[in-house]
Amino acid sequence: MLTKNAAPILEFDDAPEAKLNPANFVTEKFQTDKLVITFFPEVMDRLAEDGQIVLERTIPGENPVPIYRFAEEPDVLLTLGQCGCPACAGNLDLFHAMGVTKVMFCGGGGVLDRDIEVGRLLLVDGAIRDEGFSYHYLPPSRVVHADPAVTETIRRYLDENSIPYLRGLVWTTDAIFRETPDRIARRKEEGAKIVEMEQAGCIAVAKVRGFAYGALIYGGDDLTGEEWSNRGWRSRRGVRCDLVILCKELVKII
């Protein structure tokens, strides 16, 4: 039932079915339930060139989505994430309808604390919902929290393998060019450590559909100074490659 509100984005509808559902687009399910979503195209290119991943299939559409599998571990799939909640989390809903029930996400984001160095991992405990997509899946709230059982499994693995990391909230936004000083200050007050564009939606989809989802975001550009600083974060190829391989291991245990 639709709950009416003066602001359309706050009119939550808890109807389980919509006119258009992910199942409408599923012609063949995956043979595995494990998927890694990465935002590192150069890592995928390198893995493909080295024969470490092979093309499993391409999901057709106006923007076709290639899905790869690891050559030596074919029960783990890998795909390149799309920017923003509608594309990334929308595809995640489709992947679940195709049989995926365990997902690890790895990407980068802008740090809200200058002490977070480039490459430092953040284990995502939840997301501040400063976007629109998640409000179509969950009732309005400021924060959507990740599954504590999943984050605990990830934490234990990181600790046991002496992998340094932080944990906390991210700030999910729709508008990369509207990260204003006042908004940045407000989100820091709320506990956000990194700003990015997908987690609120992805966590919401996982909650509603009932599957395991975890995310590791690494510290990238810096929004804390008088001027924005790129910090050369996209050039950290070693960090990015290691993060994909780490998520391949994690998706097998969450």
Summary of the structure (lengths in Angstrom):
residues: 254
radius of gyration: 17.8
end to end distance: 33.3
largest distance: 54.4
contacts: 817
relative contact order: 0.20
helix: 34%
strand: 29%
